[in-house]
Amino acid sequence: MITGTLPYFSIEAGAAYHMEIAPDLTRILSAEFPETTVRLDFNNADLTLPRLVSGDIDLMLGAIQDRPPEGIETAEMFRVEIVPYCRKSDRLADLETVDASDISGRRWITRRDEAIVARMASYFSDRCLPAPDVAIEVEALAAGFRIVAQSDKLTLAPLSLTNVAAEFGLVPLRLSPPIWRFGSGAWFRASSREYPIMRRALDLVPQLVSETMAIPASYGPVATKSFPLAR
């Protein structure tokens, strides 16, 4: 039987949600459901999905690329565009648009994520350019931003984090086409959708996306489903 109270509600979030969306979601849920301990962790989808299926976590925020396993539902919230960032004093920051050849030969800081590194390698290989020189791998995007701000290296991050990156003195480079573009949103077990805290979380995420992330207008309206809080 569905009730209004869960002892724990666990969220795992991908890179696009690290800085603003996931922390804000956790804060609001904790305030509105004080009898539930809300847990927040960060991971990539490949590692998180088995934990979602097994019931170890309740809500996963991240890339939606493949057909979900049986019993798992998804709600796409926005489209993530992965682009390079550099410090404002970098010569690339003055370019209106950047070509792949402009960033070839530069040293990179990336998240410790095999999918991102593989996508970068494929991007440069497809354009007959040398493989990217990854100098540093970090777990947290904030660490990468801080290092880039004090070096001539480049990093990769979602374009939607432009405002956060600006706090570190970084700017996104308008690379066309971007290194990666994909749908992103919420993954959850169908059996948990009627819990009030889940319904509220699924309502809040698209609101937080539109309110706190700098989503380029070219993406169009946010593709999402609404789940009003049960009364």
C-alpha positions in Angstrom: 0.0 0.0 0.0 1.3 3.5 -0.9 1.7 5.8 2.1 3.0 9.3 2.4 6.1 8.5 4.4 9.4 6.7 3.4 12.3 6.4 5.8 14.8 7.1 3.0 14.6 8.6 -0.5 17.9 8.2 -2.4 18.8 10.2 -5.5 21.9 9.7 -7.7 22.6 12.4 -10.3 24.8 12.8 -13.3 27.1 15.7 -14.2 24.5 18.1 -15.6 22.7 18.1 -12.2 25.7 18.3 -9.8 26.0 22.0 -9.2 22.4 23.3 -8.9 19.5 21.0 -9.7 20.3 18.0 -7.5 21.2 20.1 -4.4 18.2 22.3 -4.8 15.9 19.3 -5.3 17.3 17.6 -2.1 16.9 20.8 -0.1 13.2 21.2 -1.1 12.3 17.6 -0.6 13.9 17.5 2.8 11.9 20.6 3.9 8.6 19.3 2.5 9.0 15.7 3.7 10.8 16.1 7.1 10.1 12.5 8.2 12.1 11.2 5.3 15.9 11.2 5.1 16.9 12.3 1.6 20.2 11.0 0.4 22.1 12.5 -2.6 25.1 11.0 -4.4 26.7 11.6 -7.8 27.5 9.0 -10.4 27.2 8.2 -14.0 24.2 6.3 -15.5 26.1 3.0 -16.2 26.9 2.6 -12.6 23.6 3.9 -11.2 21.1 2.0 -13.3 21.7 -1.4 -11.7 21.2 0.2 -8.3 18.0 1.8 -9.4 16.7 -1.6 -10.7 17.6 -3.3 -7.5 15.9 -0.7 -5.3 19.1 0.7 -3.7 18.2 4.1 -5.0 14.9 5.7 -5.9 15.5 8.4 -8.5 18.3 8.7 -11.0 19.0 12.0 -12.9 21.1 11.6 -16.0 21.4 10.7 -19.7 18.4 9.0 -21.3 19.9 7.2 -24.3 18.7 3.6 -24.4 15.5 1.8 -23.8 15.1 1.4 -20.0 14.9 -2.0 -18.4 11.5 -3.5 -17.6 9.9 -1.7 -14.7 11.8 1.5 -15.1 10.2 4.7 -16.5 11.9 7.8 -17.7 10.9 11.5 -18.2 13.1 13.6 -20.4 13.6 17.1 -19.0 16.0 18.7 -21.4 18.8 18.1 -23.9 22.3 18.3 -22.7 25.0 19.7 -24.9 28.6 18.9 -23.9 31.0 21.7 -25.0 34.6 22.8 -24.1 35.2 25.6 -21.5 38.3 27.8 -21.2 39.3 30.7 -18.9 38.2 34.2 -20.1 41.8 35.2 -20.9 42.3 32.3 -23.3 42.5 33.4 -27.0 39.7 31.0 -27.8 37.3 32.9 -25.6 37.3 35.7 -28.2 36.1 33.6 -31.0 32.5 33.7 -32.0 32.5 30.1 -33.1 35.2 27.4 -32.6 36.2 24.7 -35.0 37.5 21.3 -33.9 40.9 22.2 -35.4 41.1 25.2 -33.0 41.0 22.9 -29.9 43.1 20.1 -31.4 46.5 19.8 -29.6 45.2 21.4 -26.4 45.5 19.6 -23.1 42.3 18.6 -21.3 40.8 18.1 -17.9 37.9 15.6 -18.0 35.7 13.9 -15.5 36.6 10.4 -14.7 34.1 9.1 -17.2 34.9 6.5 -19.9 32.0 7.5 -22.0 33.1 11.2 -22.2 36.7 10.2 -23.0 35.5 7.8 -25.7 33.2 10.4 -27.2 36.0 13.0 -27.4 38.3 10.5 -29.1 35.7 9.6 -31.6 34.9 13.3 -32.3 38.5 14.1 -33.1 39.1 10.9 -35.0 36.1 11.5 -37.2 37.7 14.8 -38.3 41.1 13.3 -38.9 42.6 15.1 -35.9 44.9 13.6 -33.2 43.4 12.0 -30.1 42.8 14.5 -27.3 45.6 14.9 -24.7 43.9 14.2 -21.4 46.2 15.6 -18.7 44.0 15.4 -15.6 40.9 13.3 -14.7 38.8 14.5 -11.8 35.7 13.3 -10.1 34.0 16.6 -9.5 33.2 19.2 -12.1 34.0 22.0 -9.7 37.5 20.7 -9.3 38.0 20.7 -13.1 36.6 24.3 -13.3 39.0 25.5 -10.6 42.0 24.0 -12.4 41.1 25.4 -15.8 40.6 28.8 -14.3 44.3 28.8 -13.3 45.8 27.1 -16.4 45.7 27.1 -20.2 43.9 23.7 -20.2 40.3 23.1 -21.5 37.6 21.1 -19.9 34.3 19.6 -21.0 30.9 20.3 -19.3 27.3 20.7 -20.1 26.5 24.1 -21.8 23.7 24.4 -19.2 26.3 25.0 -16.5 27.4 28.3 -18.2 26.4 30.4 -15.2 28.2 28.1 -12.7 31.3 28.1 -14.8 31.2 31.9 -15.0 31.7 31.9 -11.2 35.1 30.3 -11.8 36.0 32.8 -14.6 35.3 30.3 -17.4 33.3 30.6 -20.7 31.9 28.0 -23.0 33.2 27.7 -26.5 30.6 27.5 -29.3 31.8 24.4 -31.0 29.7 23.3 -33.9 28.7 20.5 -33.8 29.1 20.0 -30.1 31.1 17.1 -28.9 28.0 15.4 -27.5 24.2 16.1 -27.4 21.7 13.8 -25.7 18.4 13.8 -23.8 18.5 13.8 -20.1 16.0 13.5 -17.3 14.6 11.3 -14.6 14.7 7.5 -14.3 12.6 5.8 -11.6 10.8 2.5 -10.9 7.2 2.4 -12.0 6.3 0.8 -8.7 7.4 4.0 -6.8 5.8 6.6 -9.0 2.7 7.0 -6.7 4.7 7.8 -3.6 4.1 11.5 -2.8 7.8 12.3 -2.5 8.4 10.8 -5.9 5.5 12.7 -7.5 6.9 15.9 -5.9 10.4 15.2 -7.1 9.2 14.6 -10.7 7.3 17.8 -10.5 10.2 19.8 -9.1 13.0 18.7 -11.5 11.6 20.4 -14.7 10.9 23.5 -12.7 14.4 23.6 -11.3 15.8 23.0 -14.8 14.0 26.0 -16.3 14.6 28.3 -13.3 18.3 27.6 -12.5 19.9 26.4 -15.7 20.9 28.5 -18.6 19.2 26.4 -21.3 19.9 27.8 -24.8 16.7 28.9 -26.6 17.5 26.6 -29.5 16.5 23.6 -27.4 12.9 24.6 -27.5 10.4 23.8 -24.7 11.3 21.4 -22.0 9.9 17.9 -22.8 8.6 16.6 -19.5 5.6 15.1 -17.8 3.9 16.6 -14.8 3.0 14.6 -11.7 1.0 16.8 -9.3 1.6 16.2 -5.6 -1.0 13.8 -4.2 -3.4 15.3 -1.7 
